[in-house]
Amino acid sequence: MGCNLRDLASPEDTNMAAMAGKRVGIDSFLLAFQFLTTIRDRSPTGDGGPLRADNGKVVAHLMGFLARASTMLAKGVKPVFIFDGEHPELKAEEMGARRARREEAEVQWKAALAEGDYATAQKMAQRCVRYTPEMVEESMEMLHLMGIPAFRAKAEGEAQAAVMAANGQLDAVATQDWDALLYGAPVVIRNFSSDGSRRMGRIIHAQRIELKQLLDDNEISREQLIDLAIMIGTDFHPGIRGIGPKTGLKLIKAHGTIEAVCAEKDKEIPERLDEIRAVFHNHPVVEVANEDLIQGDVDVDGLRKFLVEERQFSEKRFNNAIEQLESVGLVRSGGQTSLFSF
């Protein structure tokens, strides 16, 4: 999840409809994990794992993407789904820690199943979810059948989206990861796809954060924001002990750079500091042509084969999605206007 900049931001409530007509880059890996951990087997003797079709294929991620993407399109949003590529080498330690936590959870999950403790098994199952390369390819194939641009980033998905937004190819970046601001995204929307849903009895609202406002409100530059984030801690560095967001902000405003702060506070300068800064300033990205970001028509027959015939989606679930897509004129099937013309 990167660096938590919540204490520095002044987000404004918004909603999906406010982005009608806008091209929004979707940080897809975070969404996929949300689907895999929430759309799962919760039956009395279920293992708690992601929901599967009768043929054993995991379909939770596809159910989630189908529902969210259809809703976005129906509300006039032009989504571009961006999936992670290869993580930077600097993130190896963080990825290793995540893998270790997942493997430990898997041990506990299997032990609970063996003991018939399904409550514990279902709890631990959420912690050992994997979004495999095969699932990524399936997700992109389904989105392409829906006419939606979807591709892999060169490295971090939210960074790819941020750079594209900074270059004017996207109007906003939808992600839970605050690091998108560090990568230069002018506008970040959190809770975008879950806007209006309930969590712990409360209604979730989408929140809009503008990079310029955050910098102006805190009277710092983007370079100083990046240095502040490194001091707090990011996926690429654990941070400097004893420095949180508020203390870090005071120090960076007073001294200007990490080096100056460390000199003043007698702290060790973070190792590979210039490399970490470069990850945020010059993140590797794939070049995407503007014409490849245009929403196309839905391949109804292809989508039906992919979901209903091969992955046992119900006709009702499929038709509900098609109805939403038809409402914005994206459905074409043979010579008839739409699947529901007759």
N, C-alpha and C positions, 0 to 999 in steps of 0.2 A: 504493500500500500504506500510505500514511499514515505515522504516527510509530511507530518501533520501540520498544516499551516492554518488550521481553524481559528486559532487565537488572533491571527493577523487579518483575517478576512471579514468583510461586512456583506454577506450574501443577501440577495434579494429573492423572495419567493417568486416562482414563475410556474409555468406548466408546459406541457407538450404542445398544446395548441398555439402558444406564443411563438413557436418555432416553425409554424406553417410557412411553406415556401422556402425554408432555409435548409442548407446542406449541413448535416451534423455528422461528425465523425464519432463512431461508437467504439469505445474501448471494449472489445468483444470478449477477451479472456475473462475479465471480471464478471461479465454477465453469464458466461458459460458456467463458471463455478457456482454462481448463484443458482442457476437452473439445476445443476447436478446435485446440489446439496438440499434443495427444497422440493424438487419433483422426484420423490423417492418412495420406496416400498415401506409404508407405515402400517401394514396389516399386522394383526396380533402376533403372528410368528414370522413377520418379514425381517429380512436382514438389514433393512435401512439403507440399502444401496440405491443408486439412481434407477428410476423406473425403466423397465425393459419390456420389449415386445415378447410375445410367446415364443418367438424363434431365438430369444436370448440376446438380441441386439439392444444396446442401451439407446433409448430414445428421449430421455429427459431433456438433453440439450436441444434437440430438434423441436420438441414441444415448446420449449421456452422461446427459442428464436422465432419460430413460426408465429406465436401469439404476439410477441413484442414488435416484431417487424411489421406485421399486418396492422397493428394499432398505430404505429408511427406513420405508415403510409396513409391510412384512413384519415389521420389528422393533418395531412398535408406536409408532413416532414419528409425531407429527402435524405434518408440515412445512408451512410457509407460505413460498412462494418470492417474494422481493422483488427487483425489478429497478430499476436506477438510473433516475432521471428526468433533469431538467436539472441539470447540475453548477453549483454556485454560481459567480458571476462571479469570486470570489477564486481559483478553481482554474484560471482561464483560462491562466495561464502554464505551469502543470504539464501541462495537457492539450495545450497547444501543443508542449511539449517531447516529449511522448509521440508526438504526431502526426509530428513531425520525425524521430524515431528510426524510426518505422514506415515513413515514406516513403523514408528512406535504405536501410533493409533491403530494401524492395521493389525499389529500383534494383539492388542487389547480387543479389537473388534472380533477377530477370529476366536479368541479365548472365550469371549462372552457368548458367541454363537454355539461353541462347543458345550458350554454349560447351560444352554437354553435360556440365558439372561437376555431376552430380546430388547428390553428397555435400554440396557447398557449398549448392546450391539448397535441399535439404531442411533444412539448418541455418538458413538465412536465412528460409525460409518461416514458421518459428515466430514470427519477430519482426515479421512484417507482417500478422498475422491481424487481421481486422476482425469485430466482432460487430455486424452491421447491424440497423437498426430492423426489417427484415423478419424476421430471425432471432429477434429478441426476441418479436415477435408470434407467430411459429410456436411458440416455446418455451411461451409462456403458453397458446396454444390447446391444445397437447398436454397440458399439466398440467391444464387445465380439463376436458378429456375424461377424465382420470384422477380427476376429482373433487377435485383439489388446489387450495387457494386460491393464487392467483398474481396479482400486480399490480405496477404501476410505482409507485415512490416519487415524491414531489414533487421530491426532489433526490437525495442519496446513499442508496443502498440500505441500507448497514449502519447509517446514522444513523436511517432510518425504523424499522428493526428494533429498534434500541437504545431509541428513544423508546417504541415499543410495549411492549417488555419492561419498561421503567421504569414504564409505566402499568399493568402487570399483564396485558396481552393476550397476551404471549409468555412462555414460561418461560426461554428462552435464545436467544442469537444465535449462529449458526454462521457464522464468517467467519475469514479469515486476516488481516483488517485490524484492527490494534490500536486504531485510532481508535474502534471501537465502544465501548470503555471510556470514552473521552473524551466520547462522546455520552450516556453514562449507563447503558449496558447493565449490569444487575446481574450477569449471568453470560454469559461469552463462551466458546464452544467452538471451538478451532482444530483443524484436521485432521479435522473431523467426518465428512465424506463419504469420506475416504480412510483411515479407521481400519482397520488390519489389512493394508493394502497394503504392498508393498515399494518402497523408493526407495533407490537406490545400495547395494543389498544389505542394507538395514536395514528392520525392520518399523516402520511408521508407527503411532503411537498418538494417539488423540484426546486433547486436553488441555483441562481446565476451568480457567478463570481467573475468580475472583470479584472484582468491583470493590471491595467493602468490605474484603476481606482485603488487596488490593493497597494500598489507602489506609492501612489500619491498620499493615501491616508497614513501610511507609515513613514513617509518621507525618506524612502530609500530607492536605490536603482535596482534594476534586475540583477546586475552583477552582485550587489550586496545581498539581495534576496537569496541568490544561489549560495553565497558564502554562509549566510545565516542558516539555510537549510542543512548544509554540510555540518555545521556546528551542532545543530539539533539532532541530526541523524537521518540518513537516507538509506535506500537499499544498497548504496555503494560505499557507505561508511557509517559506523555505529554512532558517530557523534563524539563530542567532547564532554566528558563527565562533568556534571554540575551545571550544564548550560541548557536551559529550556527555551521555549519560544520568547517569553517576555524578557528574560535576562539577556538572551542572545540578541534581541532587537536593540536593547539599550547599548550593548557592547558594540554591535556593528555600526550603529549610528554615531557612537562616540569615537570609534577607532578606524572605521572604514573597511578593513579587510580582516580575514582570518589571521594572517600573519601578524598584523598589528595587535589583534586581540590576544593572541597567544603570547606575544612579547610582553604585553601589559600584565597578563595574568599568570605568567610563567608556566604556560602549557606547551606540550609538544605539538608542533604543527602536524596536521594529519598527513599520513603517508600518501604518496601519489596524488597530492592535492591538485596539481595541474591536470592530471588525467581525469579526475572526478569532475572538475569544472568543465572540461571539454565534453564530457558526456552530456551535460546540459546545454552547453553553448553550441556544439557542433555534432548533434546526435546523428548517427548514420541512418539514412532513409532510402527507400526506393522511390524512384521518380515515377509519378503517376500522371498520365495525360488527362487533361480536362474532359475529353470525350469519354474517357473510361469511368467517369463519375456520374454519368447520366443514367437515371432510372429507366429501365426498359419495361416491356410488357411481360406479363406472367405467362410462362409456358404451362398451361393448365394440364395438358395431357402428361407432360414430363413430370410435373409436380405430383400429380395423382399416382403415377407409377412409383415414384420415389417414396412417397409417404404411405399411401394406402396399400398398394400391392406388395411393396418390398419391406415395409416397416410396420404394417398392420395398424396404421392410424385409422380411427373410426371415420366413417363418411360424415358424421356430424361435425367432428373437429375440422376436417378438411373443408367442408362446405362453409362453415362459419368464417374461416380465413378467406376463402374465395369471395364471399359476400362483401367482406370489408374491402378487399382489393378492387372488386367491381365498383364499389361506391366512388372510387376516385379514378375510374376509367382505365385501369391497368390490365383488365382481363380481356383476352381475345382467345377464342376457341373456334378454329376452323372458319366456316363462312358465317356463323352466327355472331351476333354482337357480343354475347357472353354466355357463360355456362347456364345462366338462369333466364335466358330469353324466351324459353318455351315452357 
